[in-house]
Amino acid sequence: MPTRWLPSWRDCGRCTGRSRRDEWIFDEQTYEYLGERSYLVADTSGGPAGTVLATTAVLQRALVSNLGQRPEG
């Protein structure tokens, strides 16, 4: 599944302070949300610039009929 990183934090997420950047990842053709990542954009006590702080990925999607209902399988 092709992905792309959106080029601007204004379009894809937010910068928190001046040291961390949060990015959302979308499928290039369908724009379906695939996940996100956070990383340092400046050296901090938490690590050097470029250090990945968190990542998430959507591994499964399903539709259900009622709030709170869990998909089968």
Secondary structure, 3 states (H helix, E strand, C coil): CCEEECCCHHHHEEEECCCEEEEEEEECCCCCEEEEEEEECCCECCECCCCEEEEEECCCCCCCCCCCCCCCC
